[in-house]
Amino acid sequence: MRRRAKAPAAPLPQRDGVDPVRVRLPDDPDGAWATVRDHLLDRYAAAVGAGRVEEMLREGRFVGVDGPVAGDDPYTVGRYLWFHRDFPVEEPVPFPVGVVYRDERIVVADKPHFLATMPRGRHVTETVLARLRRELGLPFLQPAHRLDRLTAGLVLCVVRPEDRGAYQTLFRDRRVRKEYEALAPYDPAVALPVTLRSRIEKERGVMAAREVPGGEPNAESRIELLGHAGGLGRYRLVPETGRTHQLRVHMNALGLPLLHDPVYPVVRADGPEDFARPLQLLARTLEFTDPFTGEGLRFESRLALSGLG
C-alpha cells in the first residue's frame, strides 16, 4: 500500500495558542469540483454559510504552501490548505491553570474546573492547551491524555511532538496510576471499599453515559471512603479503565452521585456556567515511570475540593 506523503509545515502561525485548520483536498471521482471554491463551498457552506466562505476567500484567509489561495484556482487532489476558523465567543473561565511540574519534556498542569483540556466544539481559546501555549511560550505543547471539562486536577502535557507518542502509550497501556478525590453524599448502608465492574456505553450526541446490565464489563473502579461529616463523604476513586464519565457513572450507581454533578442522576437544563458550584471531582495524583529516563514520577494536585473539612 502506498503511504501518503507527510503533510508540509503550516504556513500560518498559531492564533491565541490555537493551530490553523489543515485541509487536504480529497479525491474527486465524480469531477464535482472544478475549482477550490467549489470544494470549499461544498465542505463548509452548511456550517458557516456560503457568504462567509466567499468572504474568507476574498480576504485571503485560505492559505497554501505558496501563499493565499484564490477561489478560482483549479481543484488539485492532495493539495494542502490551511485557515484559522472563526473562534466562538467564550465566557472566560475565572480560574488560573497551575503548573505542578515542568522540564524539557513535560508540563504537569493543574486544570481548574470548567476548563476544557484542548480545543473542541465551542471551547477553543478557553482551554488548558491554548492557555499554556500562550502563557509558557510553548507552541508545540500537546496533552498526552484528556481530562473531562468539569473535572479539575492533573493533566500531563508534552513539550515536543517527537516525545508525545511515548507518553500517550503509557495511558493507552494503563501504565499510569491515577487517583481521584470526590465529594458525594454519605450513606452508611453502602459498604466500602468496593470495586465496581460494569459495561458503560455512551452514544454520540447524548450527554449521559449508561451502564448496560449484563454486558461484558469494560469499566472498573475502586471506591474508598476517606471520611465524612454533615451528610457528605470524601472518597478516593481509583479507575483501572478510562471510559467516558466512568467514575461519575459508578458513584451514581452506588446511590452516591457526585456533589454538583449536572448530568447524574438527572441531566440539568443547559444554561450559564455556575462557577460557584463546580463538580466535586479532582484528579488528585498521577504516577508513572518516565519512558525516557526510567525514573518513577508521582505528582499531586495542589487544588482542593470544597464542602467538607
Buried (B, 14 or more C-beta within 10 A) or exposed (E): EEEEEEEEEBBBEBBBBBBBBEBEBEEBEEEEBEBBBBBBBEBBBEEEEEEBBBEBBEEEBBBBEEEEBBBEBEBEEEBBBBBBBEBEEEEEBEBEBBBBBBEEBBBBBBBBBBBBBBBEEEBBBBBBBBBBBBEBEBEBBBBBBBBBBBBBBBBBBBBEEEBBEBBBEBBEEEEBEBBBBBBBBBBEEBEBEEEBEBBBBBEEEEEBBBBEEEEEEBBBBBBBBEEBEEEBBBBBBBBBEBBBBBBBBBBBBBEBBBBBBBBBEEEEEEEEBEEEEBBBBBBBBBBBEBBEEEEEBEBBBEBEBEEBE
